[in-house]
Amino acid sequence: MKAASLLRTWEFMLAVVLVLELIVLGLINPSFLNVENLLFSTSDFAHVIIAAVGLTLIIMTGGIDISGVSVMGLASIVLGLAFIAGAPIGLAAAIALAVGIAAGAFNGAVIASTDVNPLIVTLATLFLYAGIATGLPTLLDMLGFVAYGAGGFEAYQYEGITGLPKSFTWIGSGRIGWVPMPLVVVLVFAAVATFLMLRTRFGRYLKLIGVSPAVAHFTGVPIRRTLVAVYAINGFTAAVAGLVLTAYLGSARSDLGSEALLSIITAVVLGGSSIYGGEGSVLGTLLAGFVIGFMRQGLLALGITSDVVPVIIGGLLVGSVALRIGLAKLNTRLANRAAFAAERMAVGGNGASLSNGDPH
């Protein structure tokens, strides 16, 4: 019975899609299925999955945060600027992560304290954090710190802050056995987020807020504190995604991750999270992230231009939302039919009992 129910889960369907996708891409390009190449190719989109895991927790509450891609760039440039200002790389990374947490907590505090839609709030902070990230190097330059090479400040805008120590770039290019470090970070974050959602009171709070904020309030859920905490967690995961991408590319830039928003949202929605809140799956987000990442790489390998790939991913997002809505309506209809059939059987059984018990 459990096996049959497992086969009907959305996560199992995604796993099947992922396997079929890899088989098709392998038939087109046999080198694609080289295990070592396949593992290391995940480094190209690990930052997308990391950010999507954090967003999954927010979607559970019925909210949204689209500012994460700006937090990626902000964390990256803060790391680079702190490093060239003389901070050890460990301290620079800690400062960058603290900035990410603060940015996320600010989003959560505004959303929890006002009736403004989370989409509007985070749209505003999307531009706010991007503007801060872009302006920080200019501020550093004004203060007399050299944040660029011999090409001058204009060259920095294209090259970013390089020369980061190997102890840091190892996070993006190192490996444990055959497993690249970015993938290790992805799996660790997915495991922690799954534990939070399924095994803690905090996870139950997220689901209850998503199902009904009013019910959550009357049952004693600390809504404001929970929202600030979950948005802070998302800011932290976005900052980690930015640092992992920085380590992978070996350069700190204010615009890192700016193109990842569509893929992040698609991974969360395709992974089975309801945009209305109360339903989410970290495992589904993880599998959807792999599906989207490998699809993107496969399309590029086939010669499809990078301008067309977002169109295909956008179509996948629309299709996944439509499919989820269709399945929800189908399940509701089947449940109503089953309830109606059970009611008819119950009425028929009662009628038969009355008939058998009639002394006449």
Residue, then its C-alpha position, 0 to 999 in steps of 0.5 A: m500500500k505504501a509502495a503504491s502511494l509512493l508511486r503516485t507522489w509528485e516527487f516520484m513523477l519528477a524522479v522519473v522525468l529526471v531519469l528520462e531526461l538524462i537518458v534522452l540527453g545521453l542518447i543525443n550526446p553519449s558523453f553527457l552520461n559520463v558520471e564524473n562529468l554529470l556530477f561536476s555539471t551540477s556546479d553550474f546550477a547549484h546556486v539555483i537549487i540552494a536559493a530555491v530550497g530557502l524559497t520553498l520554506i517561504i512559499m509554505t507560508g503563502g508568501i514570496d521573496i524575489s529579492g534573493v537574486s539581489v542578495m546573492g550579488l550583494a553577499s558576493i560583493v560584500l565578501g570581495l570588498a571586505f577581503i580587499a579591505g584587509a579582512p581574513i576570508g573567513l571573516a569576510a564570508a561571515i560578514a557577507l552571510a550576516v548581510g544576507i540574514a539582515a536583508g532577509a529579516f528586513n523583508g520579513a519584518v516589513i511583511a509581518s508588520t504591514d498588509v503589503n503583499p510580499l511580492i510588492v515588498t520583495l520587488a522593492t527590495l530586489f531593486l534596493y539590494a541590487g542598487i546597494a550592491t552596485g554602489l558599494p564598490t564606488l563607495l570603497d573607491m571613494l574611501g581610497f581602497v583599491a577594488y580593481g586591477a591595473g585596468g582601472f575602475e571601469a575594468y573592474q565592472y566587468e572583471g569583478i574582484t579576483g584573487l580570492p584565496k584557494s581556501f575559499t574558491w575550493i568551495g566552488s571547485g573542490r570535491i570530496g571523492w567524485v562529488p563536487m563541493p557545490l553539490v555537497v552544499v546543496l544536499v546539506f541544505a536540502a537535508v536541513a530544510t527537510f528536517l525543519m519542515l517535517r520534524t520541528r514545530f517551526g515547520r508546522y508553524l510554516k504550514l499552518i500560516g500558509v493554510s490559514p493565518a487566522v487559524a494560526h493566530f488563534t492557535g497561538v502561532p507566533i506569526r510575526r516572529t515566524l515570518v521574520a525567521v523564515y525570511a531571514i533563513n531565505g536571506f541566508t540561503a541566498a547569501v550562501a548561494g551567492l558565495v558558492l557561485t563566487a567561489y565557483l567563478g573565482s570572482a566577486r561581482s555585484d550582479l552574480g545570480s541576477e539571471a537565476l530568478l526564473s529558474i529558482i521560482t520554476a524549481v519551487v513551483l515545479g517541485g510541488s509547492s503550492i503558490y497559495g501556501g500550506e504545501g511544499s516539498v524540499l525533495g520536490t524542489l531538489l529534483a525539479g532543480f536538477v531537471i531544470g539545470f540539466m535541461r538548460q545544459g542539454l539545450l545549450a549543448l544542442g546549440i539552442t541559444s541562451d536567449v531561447v532557454p529562458v523562454i522554454i523554462g518559462g513555458l515549463l513554469v506555466g505548464s507546471v502551474a497548469l498541471r498542478i491546478g488540473l491535478a488538484k481539480l481532478n483529485t477533488r472530483l475523484a474524492n467527491r465521487a468516492a464520497f458520493a458512492a460511499e454515501r449511496m452504499a451506506v444509505g443502501g445498506n441501512g435500507a437493507s437492514l431496515s427491510n430485514g428487520d421489518p416484522h411484516 
